[in-house]
Amino acid sequence: MTCKELVELVTEYFDGVLPEEQRAAFDAHVALCPGCDFYLEQMRTTIQLAYDTRELEQQPEVTALLAEFRNWKARE
């Protein structure tokens, strides 16, 4: 597997839908390629941060604070 092929398959990898043979080739490539290993960790971190941000934005304290910021100019 090439680095380009890995990048093209990363979504399927995270979704867990890669066929077993492709998954094995993906994992083998990551084990030997520091650049792709780093890329995979970046993608994993990005996905986690997006998820955490969405969870945070739904908390009542945060939605109230965001509403206050949005209405701040209107009260002047």
MOFEN-V242391 format. One record per pair of residues at least 12 apart in sequence whose ideal C-beta (glycine too) atoms are under 7 Angstrom apart, sorted by the first residue. I is the first residue (numbers start at 1). GAP is how many residues later the second one is. If there is no record, write none. Layout:
i & gap
I & GAP
I & GAP
//
This chain:
i & gap
1 & 24
1 & 25
1 & 28
3 & 30
3 & 32
3 & 33
6 & 20
6 & 23
6 & 30
9 & 13
9 & 17
10 & 33
13 & 13
14 & 33
//
